Amino acid sequence: MREHNGLSPGGWHAKVAGHFAAHPFVAPRALRNGHAMTIFANAWADRQSRRRPILAWPCERREFATEPGVRVVAFCHWQGDRRARPTAIIIHGLEGSSGSRYVLGTAEKAFLAGLNVLRLNVRNCGGTEALTPTLYHSGLTADLRHLTRELIERDGLPQIVLIGFSMGGNQALKLAGELGAGAPRELRGVCAISPPIDLSLCSRAIGRPGNRFYEARFLSSLKATFRRKHALFPDQFRPQLLAGVRRLWDFDDLVTAPHFGFRDALDYYTQASSLRFIPRVRIPALIIQARDDPFIPFGPFADPALASNPAVTLITPRHGGHVGFFGRPREGEDRYWAENRAVAFATLVSGG
């Protein structure tokens, strides 16, 4: 394995693990339940997001042509000496956007820490449906691969770190595994928070009675997106497909899988899950996963493939919910522990 800033992957594992030992997550007693943490953390942050200073800061809206006929949008917050600073690309979750609360919170922290920040809208998200005639899926890495390459080759950015939440975390880990030992030296690390590394298990879990609230929200948003795509590209999308969709698995079986050439939902989940790519990751990778996540089963994170890869650091707090991690106050930090840890990781692997 190649060295990274003079350290082997195992050395980076020890350095990152040491940081987390000094900054453990402590959940408030009232939120030591996966559902309570997930819902409260999101609701609280949604109220705060409207007052986020980053929304008033200058930024560049930039379009990246990633495939023929496909463009994605990122909102770029540049430091004055951008080529001398590390860059964090923040990738949101399913049906999220560059304006999702955890994206704004992490972006603000990263910029104040001295990093360039790109808030990426995954293909079709954040009101960008008209920029591509295609859909997107949880393992789609083509756009992220192109965007990273363009920032390196065209912009001359020397250090890039991917920070992905939920679906975005799965995409970031999968890309790192696809690149393997051939990852560009400028790609310094990936951080994945609450990533669905086994999509099949996650789809089954979110369909359980106790998780119907989450499934209903995802399905409502996915169906609305599909209808907007039909309005924009009526010859390519058939709204009658939605008549058979009752569960997230149905949507992926009837819509996502055939659209991207997979046999069915199970084939899509198998090929798009990052779990089978993680053994090939050769750059520093941080995975933060709560043991009480309501709809991401913890079992896959015990896979020997994770523990045996010295490039991967796995942090598994007992509590935290799904992209929640609303903790006790810490001096110099707000309550969103995972966002703070992601920025600290980006600084560490960039040599800070």
N, C-alpha and C positions, 0 to 999 in steps of 0.2 A: 504493500500500500504506500502511496506517495505521502510525503510529509506535508504538513500544512502549517505555514509560518514557523517552520523549524520543529514542529511537534508531530509525532505519529498520531493517527486517529485515536489510539488508546490514550495518548497524552491529552488530547482534547476532551476525551470522555472524562478523564479524571479532573480536568480543570472545570468543566461545566458542572460535574457532579459536586465538586467542592463549593461552587457558587450556590447551588441549590441547598446544600447542607446548611449554609449560612442564611438562607432565605426560604424557610419552609412555609408551606401554605397552612394557614390556620383559619378554618371556617367559623363564622359566628355560630353559636350553639343553635339558634333558631333556624339556621340554613343547612344543618347537617342531614339533609335529605335531598336526593338528586332532583326531584321535581321542584321542590321549594327553591333550591339554589338556581336552577335553570330559569324558572319563571321570574323570580324576584330580580336576579342579576340583569336580565334583559329589560324588564320593565323599568327598573331604576335608571339604567343607562340610557334608555330611550328618552326619558324625561330630561336627562342631563345633556344629551347630544345636541339639542337645539341651541345650547349655549356654548358649544365647543369653540374655542378661539380659532382652531384650524380652519373653520368654515369661512373666516374673514381674512385668512392669510392669502397672499398671492399664490397662484398655482397655474400651471400650464395644462390645458386640456389637449391631450395628444392622442392621435389615432395611429394604430399600428396595423399595417396590412400584413396579415399573418398567413393567409392562404388566398388563392384566387377567389375574388369576390367576398372575402371576409375581412372585416376590420374590427378591432377591439379598441376600447377607450381606457386610458389611464389618466388620472389626475396627478400631476407631478409637482411635488414641492421640492424645489432645488435650493441647496445651500449656495452661498455666493461663489464658493470655490468647488463646485460640484465634482470635478475630476479628482480632487484631493480627498473626497469624503466617501465613506461606504454608502451603499444604497440599499434600502429595504423595499422589496416589492411585497405588498400585502394583498392576499387573495382571500376573498370572502367565501361564505358557505352557500349551500343550495338556495337559490332564489334570493340571495342577498345582493349587495351592491357595494360600490365604493363609498356609499353613505351609511353602511351598516354601523351600528354603534361600536362594535369591537374594532372595526376598521378605523373609524375616526379616532377612537381612544388610543390605539396602538400607533397610528400615524403621528398623532400629536406628541406622544412620548418619544418616538424615534426622532422626529425633527428637532425637538428640544435637546435631545442627546447628541445632536450634531450630524445626523444622517440625512442624506437625500431620501425622499419617500415617494413611492408610486402607489396610489390607491387604484388597484386594477378592477375594472368591471369585466368579469368573465363574459365570454361571448353571449350576446343576447340580454345580458343583465343591465340594470341601471338605466332602462329606457333606450337601449341600443339595438332593439330587435331589427330595425330597418337596415343595419349595417352588415347583415349576413342573411342569406336564404336558408341557413341551417339552424339546427338546435344546438344544444351543448349537453355534455354528460359528465359524470363525476370522475371519470378517468381521462378526460380530454387534456392532453398536455401539449398539443401542437402550438397553440397560441402562446403559452408560457415559454416554450422552447424558443420560438421565434423572437418574442419580446426580449428575452434575456440576451440572445445573440445580438440583436440590434443595439441594445444598450452597451454591449461590450465593443462591437466592431464600429458602430457609427458614432456613438457618444464617447467612447474611450473611458468608460467607467471601470475603475480598477478592482472594485470589491462589491459583490452583490450577494445579498442574503434574501432567501424566500421565506416569508412568514405566512402560513396558511391556516385558516380556521375551518374546521369541519371538512366539507367537501374540498375546500382550497388546500387543506392539509394533506388530503389524500392525493390531490394532483401534484403538489410539491414533492412529496415522498416518491411518488411513481416516476416523476421526471428525473429525480436524482438517481433512482435505480436504473432507469432506461439509459442514462448517460454513463453510469458506472465509472470505471477508471478513466473514461474519456471526457469527463466533466471538465469544462474550461477552468483554468486556474482562477479566473476572476469570480467564479461562483463559489463563495466561501462557506456556505452552509445553508441548511433548511431547517425551519422550525415548524412543527405541526401541532396544533392545539385541537384536541377532541376530534382526531381524524377517523373517518369510517374506513379502516384499512381492510375490512372484510364486508363488502357491500351486501352480499347475500344475507349474512347474519343480521346486519343492521336493518335491512328491509323487512325481514321477518319480525325483528324486535319492535320496530315502530308500528307494526300492525297489531300488536297485543292490545287488549282492551284498555289497559292503563295508559297507553300512549296515543290513543286515538286523537287527543287534542292536537298533538304535534303533527300527526299524519294528515289530519284535516286541513291544517294551515298550509302545509307543503302542497297538498293536492290542489287546494283552492288557487294558490299562486301559480302552480305549474299549468293548470288548465287555463287560467287567465292569460298566461304568456302564450300558450298554444293558440288561443283564439286571436290574439294580436298578430301572431305570425300568419294565421290564415287570412286576416284582413290585409296584410301587407303582400303576401305571396299566395293568393287564392288557389293557384294551380298546383301548389306543392304540399299543402296541408289540408287534410280532410277532417273537419270538426266532428263528423259522425263517429270517429274513432273513440272520442271521449265518452260515448254512451256506455261503453263496456268497462269504464274505469271506476272502480270502487275503492281500490287500495293503491298504495304507492307501487307495489309489485305489478299491478295491472297496468299502470301508466308506463312503466319501463318495459313491460312485455309487449304492449300494443303500440307504443309510440317511440320511446327511446331506442330500443333494440333494433327494430326494423329500419329506423331512420339512419342508423350508423352501420348497418350491415351485420349486426349480431344475430345469431339464430333466435334467441329469446332472451328474457330477462336474466336467466341464470347464466347464459353465455356472456352477456354483457357484464354482469357482476363479477364473474370469474376473471375476465380479461382486464377490467377496469380497476380492480382492487389493488392497492399498493402493497399488500402483504407479501405477495410473491416477488415483488421487485426490491424489497428492503434488503435482502441478503447481498444485493449488488451495489448498494450505496457505498461510496468511497469518500464522500466529503462529510464533515461534521453534521450530524443530524440530531435534532432534539425533538422528542415526542412527549407531550404533556397530555395525560389521559386520566381523568377521575375514575375511580372504581365504582362510583355511584351514578355514572352517566345513565340517564333513563333509557336511551335507545341505541347506544353503542355498546354491545356486549364486551366485557373485559377479556374473555377467553383468548381471542387472537393475540392480545398483547403479551401473553405468556408463551407465545410460540418461540421455540429455541432460535429461530432465525433472527429474532431481534436481539436476544441476549448474546448470541455468538458473534455479532458484528460489532467490532470495537469502535466503529465510526458512529454508532447510534447510542444516544443517551436517552433512556426511558424514565420519565418521572411520573409516578402514579399516586397522587394524593388520594386518601380515603374518600374525601369529599371534593366537590367542585361542580357536579352536574355537567351539563353540556354547554361548553363555552361560557361557563359561569364564573367560577373562581373569584367570587366576591368575598374578600377576606377582611381580617382585622386591619385597622390602619397601621401603616409603617412609616417612620420618619422619611420624608422626601418622596413618598409614593402615594398614589391614591389606592383605593381598595381593590382595583382590578389587577390581582396578583399575576395572572398568566400574561397579560399584556406587558407588564413590567419585566417579567422574566424573558419574554420574547425579545424585547429591546436589549436587555442585558446580554443575551446570547448573541445577538447580531453584533454587538460591540466587541464581545470576547473573540468571536471567530474572525473579526476584521482586524484584530491586533490591538484593540483598545484596552 
